Amino acid sequence: QLQLVESGGGLVQPGGSLRLSCAASGFTLDNSAIGWFRQAPGKGREGVSCITMSGGKTNYADTAKGRFAISRDNAKNTVYLQMDSLKAEDTGVYYCAWGKRLLFSRCILVDYYYTDWGQGTQVTVSS
């Protein structure tokens, strides 16, 4: 059975760092992608970053470029999101999701294309 489990969220001060993990089990990751999405209070879900599991190609939202880094460890079926220089506006519930739809071998930062989701981990950036 397909399962995604996020971890690593918490409370951090502005300018601080967190590393989120997404552990996947129960399915083959070849030719697929895992994405990170977030939802702030009162707002819709937005894509943050994604990575293809076969080629390691990445994609970032403009808000994440230069501050966040996504990586994968295929041996552990785990995807990481390193978040640095965190801002208050990064606060929200972060979800990882899995999907098989790629566009020209790259992952897509649109939640519609992801079929399986984790339960989410809370990230709060506050002084």
N, C-alpha and C positions, 0 to 999 in steps of 0.2 A: 504494500500500500504506500502510495506517494505521501511523503511528509517533508515539510520544511519547518525548521525551528530556528528562530532568531534569538540572539543573545547579545549582551554587551551594552545595552542602553543604560541610561542613568542620568544623574544630575551633574552638570559641569558648568563652570563659570565661562563667561564670554572670553574667547581667545583660547580656550582649552581644546582638548582632543578626546575622541572616543574611537574605539574600533568595534564595529558591529560584525557579528558572524551569522552566517546562514548555513546551517547543516542540512543537507538534503539526503533523503534515503528513499528506497523503494522504487526507483526508476533509473533508466539509463540516461545519462546526461549528454551523450553524443548528439551533435547537430541540434543543440538547444541553447537557450540563454537563461540566465538568472538576472533579474532586475531588482533594484531597490526603489521603493516608492515611499512617500511619506504623506501624512495627513495632519495638518495643523488644526487646532480647535476652530470649528466654525468654517473650515475651508474644505475644498475638494481635494482629492488625492492627486499628487503630482509625481512624476518620474524624477528620480535623482541620478541614477546611473545604472548601467547594465553591462554584462559581459557575456560573450559567447563561450560556451564550455569547451568547444573543440579547438578554436583558433585563438581564443583569448582576446578577441577584438572588443574594444570598450566604447562606451558612449556616455556622455555626461550632459546633464542639464547645465545651462549657462550659470545658474546659481551655485553649481558644485565645482565648476572648472577652476583649477588652481588651488582648491582647498581640500577636495575629497579625492581618494584614490581607491578604485575597485580592483580586486585581485581574486584569484582562485587557486585552490589546491585540489586538483582532480583526484589525487590519491585519497584525500579525506572527504571528497564530495562536499567541499565547503567553499563558500564565497565570503570574502571580507569586504567591508567598507571602512576604510580609514578616513576619519573626519577630523581635520585640523582647522584652526582659526575659526572655531564655532561662533555663531552669532545667535542672538535671541530669536531671530526669524527661522532658525533651523529647528526650533522646538516642534515636536510632533511625535506621532506614532510612526515608526519606520517598519515597513513590511518588505519581506523578500518574496519574490514570485518566480515561477518557472513557466516557460513557454517554448514552443517549437517553431514559432513563426520568426523567420529572419528576413531581412531585406538586403539583397546583394551580400549575403554572408555576414551581415552586421545585425546586432540586436536593435530592437525598437523600443523607445522610451514612452510607450503608450500602454496603459494598463489593459486595454481591450485585448491585446495580443498574448496575455499571460493567463494561463488556465488554472494554476494551482498557487495558493497563497499560504504564507505562514500566519501566525496569530498576531505578530507585531511585537515591537519592543519600544518602550517609551524613551524618548530623548528630550531632556529639558535643559535648556541653556539659560541660566539665570545667575545673577550675582546675589 
